[in-house]
């Protein structure tokens, strides 16, 4: 068995995760991260820890089912931590893990870009709709 260098091992690992390939697990992760509720949950938790009801209020329009699914998915992927405190009623707090915090900056940039560029996108949509009508 030939010995591989660190550079060769990194190249092989990089080849293992190519999101352009349909079978690549990183493609599924990208699909998860591109969900609008994921972006908003990560940004909200980047501000501070939240209880479920606080997140529900903060994220206008999210259904209970979608918020629950989103939080479970983020917890499963190691991005969000769920802490239950024994009390009556039980208190459940959500926070970003270190891995989740590493995602915060790029996600905040995407959110800020969307907020900043929405007028230009609206203009482009109007132009497109006028030509296509």
Legacy VTK file of the C-alpha trace (Angstrom):
# vtk DataFile Version 3.0
C-alpha trace
ASCII
DATASET POLYDATA
POINTS 133 float
0.000 0.000 0.000
1.458 3.335 -1.079
1.770 6.161 1.387
-0.236 9.251 0.494
0.823 12.791 1.241
-1.402 15.209 3.123
-2.008 17.101 -0.130
-3.146 13.891 -1.832
-5.497 13.092 1.051
-6.976 16.630 0.880
-7.460 16.298 -2.880
-9.215 12.946 -2.418
-11.450 14.373 0.315
-12.318 17.330 -1.896
-13.263 14.939 -4.691
-15.522 13.061 -2.277
-17.619 16.212 -1.733
-18.515 17.766 -5.065
-21.913 19.451 -4.789
-22.277 19.387 -8.577
-22.653 15.604 -8.380
-26.210 14.431 -7.740
-25.048 11.796 -5.254
-22.928 14.174 -3.171
-24.065 14.592 0.454
-23.013 18.238 0.385
-25.748 18.859 -2.198
-28.366 17.812 0.348
-26.778 20.137 2.904
-26.861 23.009 0.385
-30.554 22.309 -0.197
-31.159 22.528 3.542
-29.148 25.733 3.921
-30.913 27.439 1.016
-34.307 27.171 2.704
-35.639 30.620 3.642
-36.591 29.528 7.156
-33.096 28.141 7.777
-31.573 31.474 6.801
-33.932 33.404 9.070
-33.590 31.006 12.029
-29.783 31.099 11.849
-29.794 34.911 11.641
-32.230 35.227 14.556
-30.194 32.843 16.707
-27.089 34.775 15.732
-28.555 37.778 17.562
-29.196 35.784 20.752
-30.647 32.507 22.049
-34.407 32.228 21.596
-37.250 30.207 22.991
-39.539 28.508 20.467
-42.316 31.063 20.949
-39.859 33.937 20.492
-38.654 32.461 17.202
-42.236 31.946 16.095
-42.995 35.612 16.772
-39.721 36.857 15.236
-40.226 34.886 11.989
-43.484 36.336 10.692
-45.375 33.843 8.573
-43.655 30.641 9.666
-46.056 27.841 10.561
-45.576 25.782 13.707
-44.906 22.724 11.526
-42.232 24.482 9.428
-40.488 26.017 12.427
-40.397 22.659 14.201
-39.077 20.881 11.077
-36.465 23.584 10.513
-35.209 23.492 14.109
-35.052 19.687 14.111
-33.148 19.674 10.827
-30.656 22.262 12.091
-30.241 20.347 15.346
-29.651 17.098 13.434
-27.011 18.787 11.264
-25.229 20.088 14.365
-25.964 23.764 13.709
-28.458 24.383 16.519
-28.507 23.256 20.126
-31.767 22.624 21.992
-31.570 23.051 25.761
-34.459 21.961 27.968
-34.676 23.450 31.457
-36.813 21.603 33.981
-39.535 23.964 35.102
-43.298 24.216 34.904
-43.862 24.503 32.028
-40.536 23.184 30.706
-38.341 25.872 29.150
-36.729 25.109 25.783
-34.027 27.411 24.426
-32.384 27.246 21.025
-28.877 28.502 20.298
-26.271 28.188 17.575
-23.505 25.658 18.038
-19.931 26.511 17.074
-20.646 24.965 13.677
-23.782 27.105 13.372
-21.814 30.223 14.312
-19.350 29.424 11.510
-22.314 29.617 9.090
-23.675 32.851 10.544
-21.476 35.339 8.680
-22.101 33.999 5.152
-25.833 33.665 5.834
-26.004 37.208 7.212
-24.311 38.440 4.035
-26.887 36.679 1.844
-29.738 38.140 3.932
-28.217 41.637 3.763
-27.678 41.293 0.001
-31.346 40.336 -0.471
-32.531 43.292 1.614
-30.198 45.741 -0.169
-30.891 44.548 -3.704
-34.648 43.969 -3.533
-35.462 47.235 -5.374
-33.211 46.212 -8.298
-34.768 42.741 -8.350
-38.267 44.279 -8.371
-37.268 46.465 -11.350
-35.846 43.466 -13.195
-39.022 41.483 -12.552
-41.167 44.349 -13.828
-39.064 44.628 -17.016
-39.244 40.873 -17.563
-42.998 40.763 -16.981
-43.612 43.666 -19.429
-41.587 41.951 -22.162
-43.081 38.513 -21.495
-46.701 39.720 -21.389
LINES 1 134
133 0 1 2 3 4 5 6 7 8 9 10 11 12 13 14 15 16 17 18 19 20 21 22 23 24 25 26 27 28 29 30 31 32 33 34 35 36 37 38 39 40 41 42 43 44 45 46 47 48 49 50 51 52 53 54 55 56 57 58 59 60 61 62 63 64 65 66 67 68 69 70 71 72 73 74 75 76 77 78 79 80 81 82 83 84 85 86 87 88 89 90 91 92 93 94 95 96 97 98 99 100 101 102 103 104 105 106 107 108 109 110 111 112 113 114 115 116 117 118 119 120 121 122 123 124 125 126 127 128 129 130 131 132
